[in-house]
């Protein structure tokens, strides 16, 4: 009988100890309720609980949780349909609030992240979504963190992972990027031409001051052509050698022009008489005009 009693006491003691002590890991915390009321937050390590339902412990993982935000179909501010998904990194910093203030903090954080993602993307244009991803991520992190703070959840980061565009929009953006690259290439080419023109102007000014430099340049060009083993040879001729012939041709052309003008002047007929004009009665037709006539009258004596 005594052995049986000792056996029962041992079994009861083992059951009591196993139900009274808990071992928590370094990342775990236990929110202990005693008779339904909050008592304390314990852990990590060994914690003691009063058995028989008097103390009840709720474990909370304080490690950072990585949560996927499902793909969301939405419209940007400039009416472009996009499909966006993201990830949220958060952790519990207040185990008491995470247990007492909300039923399921993980599901609530996921739903808040989805709605905040839709509203934030809807207020941004497509160019901002593609080019200013860091600003969009910071805005999402701040807004989600404000809403999850009352139940002890800290949002560490939000990253927009993928932005899917329709095929028509992808083709339009590709055409725009190609046009932008062509524009940039033309601008660079124009700048190169401008710089080359400046250098050529400076070189021409230097060669004009030293005629021998131009001759040396001619000889260097001939040497480069000969080095290429080409069947065609180009011999540059200075313009100064052709100047006398050009002047002679110009003077001959001017002389011919003057002779032709003189011939046209001599062969031109007299202008015809104007209609309605009367010939001079003192001049016979076909005779040159004479000077004035003087008539004398003799007066008889009385």
C-alpha positions, 0 to 999 in steps of 0.5 A: 500500500505504501509503495502504491501511494509513493507511486501515485505521488511520484506520478503526480509530481512528474505531471505537476512538474511537466505542466508547470515548467516551460522552456522557451527559445531565445526568440520566443516570448510567453504572454501569461494569463492567470485566471483569464487576466494578463499576468506577465510576459516571460522568457526566454528560458525556463518559466513556471506556470501554475497548472490545472488551468490557472496559468495559460501561456501564449507563445509569440515568435519575435523573429522577423517574418517575411510575408509575400503580398499576393499580386494586385491588379490596379490602375496607376494615376495615369490610367495604366493597368499594372500587376504588382506584387511585394514582400513585407518584413515585420516582427513583433516588438510588443508581445502583449499587444500582439496577443491582447489587442488583435486576434491574428496579427499575421493575417491582419498585417497581410491584409493591410499590406495589400490595401496599402499597396493598391492605394499607393500604386494608384496615386503614382504614375507609371514613370514614378513606379518604374524609376522611383522604386525606393520612394514607393517602398519607403511610402509603403513601409511608413503607411503600413507601420503606422497601421500595425503599431497599435498591436505591437508589430514593427514593419522593417521594410516593404519591397515592390518585387515585380511590376507587370505591364501589358504587351502593348505598353511594353512595345510603346515603351520600347519604341520610346526608349529607341527614339530616345537613344536615337535622339541622344546619338544624333546630339552626340554626333552633332556635338562631335561635328561642332568640335571637329569644325572648331578644330578644322577652323583653328588648323586652317588659321595656322596653315594660312599663316604658314604656307609651307605647313599646307604643302607638308600636309599635302605630302603627308596625305600622299604618303598615307594614300601610297601606304594603303596600296591603292590603285588610284593616286590623288595628286593635290594641286595648289590653288595658287597655280591656277589663279593666273589662268582663272584671272585670264579667263575672267578678263577674256569673258569681260572683254567679250561681254563689252564687245557684244554690248557695243555692237548692240548699241550701234545696231539699234534703230532711231526711235520712231516719231510720235503720232500726232506731231506736225513737221516744221514748215520751214524745214523741207522733208528730208533736209536738215534744219537751218538757222533762223531766217532774217527778212529786211524791208525797205521803207520809201522816202517821203 
